[in-house]
């Protein structure tokens, strides 16, 4: 595991520590969770782009009428 150094105002860091403590987490643990969520959002967009490229050759056919769409 790598260490990184971040800079922020003292008051902001103390507020973040209080929030983390109220969630029974360390500030470090909360930051790790944020990193996971942050990178997952980025990957999500890439995954969608990949799927769209794979199915880009498909074209929609005719339009279905209301009865066909509600058929079970």
C-alpha positions in Angstrom: 0.0 0.0 0.0 1.3 3.4 -0.9 1.2 6.6 1.2 0.2 9.9 -0.2 0.3 13.4 1.2 -2.6 15.8 0.8 -2.9 19.4 1.7 -6.1 21.1 3.0 -7.0 23.8 5.5 -6.7 22.7 9.2 -10.4 23.5 9.9 -11.5 21.3 6.9 -9.3 18.4 8.1 -10.8 18.7 11.6 -14.3 18.7 10.3 -13.6 15.7 8.1 -12.2 13.9 11.1 -15.3 14.6 13.1 -17.5 13.3 10.3 -15.4 10.2 9.9 -15.5 9.6 13.7 -19.3 10.0 13.7 -19.4 7.2 11.1 -17.0 5.1 13.2 -14.3 5.4 10.6 -10.8 6.9 10.4 -10.2 9.7 8.0 -7.9 7.4 6.1 -10.6 4.8 5.8 -13.1 7.3 4.6 -10.7 8.6 2.0 -10.1 5.0 0.8 -13.8 4.6 0.4 -14.0 7.8 -1.5 -11.2 6.7 -3.8 -13.0 3.5 -4.6 -16.2 5.3 -5.5 -14.4 7.9 -7.5 -12.6 5.4 -9.6 -15.7 3.2 -10.0 -17.6 6.2 -11.6 -14.8 6.6 -14.1 -14.8 2.9 -15.0 -18.6 2.9 -15.3 -18.5 5.3 -18.1 -15.7 3.4 -19.8 -17.7 0.2 -19.5 -20.7 1.8 -21.1 -18.6 3.1 -23.9 -17.2 -0.3 -24.5 -20.7 -1.9 -24.6 -22.0 0.7 -27.0 -19.0 0.1 -29.4 -19.6 -3.6 -29.3 -23.2 -3.2 -30.2 -22.8 -0.2 -32.5 -23.4 -2.3 -35.6 -27.0 -3.2 -34.4 -29.7 -1.0 -35.7 -33.2 -0.7 -34.3 -35.9 -2.4 -36.5 -39.4 -1.3 -36.9 -41.4 0.5 -34.3 -43.7 -1.6 -32.2 -47.3 -0.5 -31.7 -48.8 -0.2 -28.3 -50.4 -3.6 -28.3 -47.2 -5.3 -29.3 -45.2 -3.5 -26.6 -47.7 -4.6 -23.9 -48.0 -8.2 -25.1 -46.9 -10.7 -22.6 
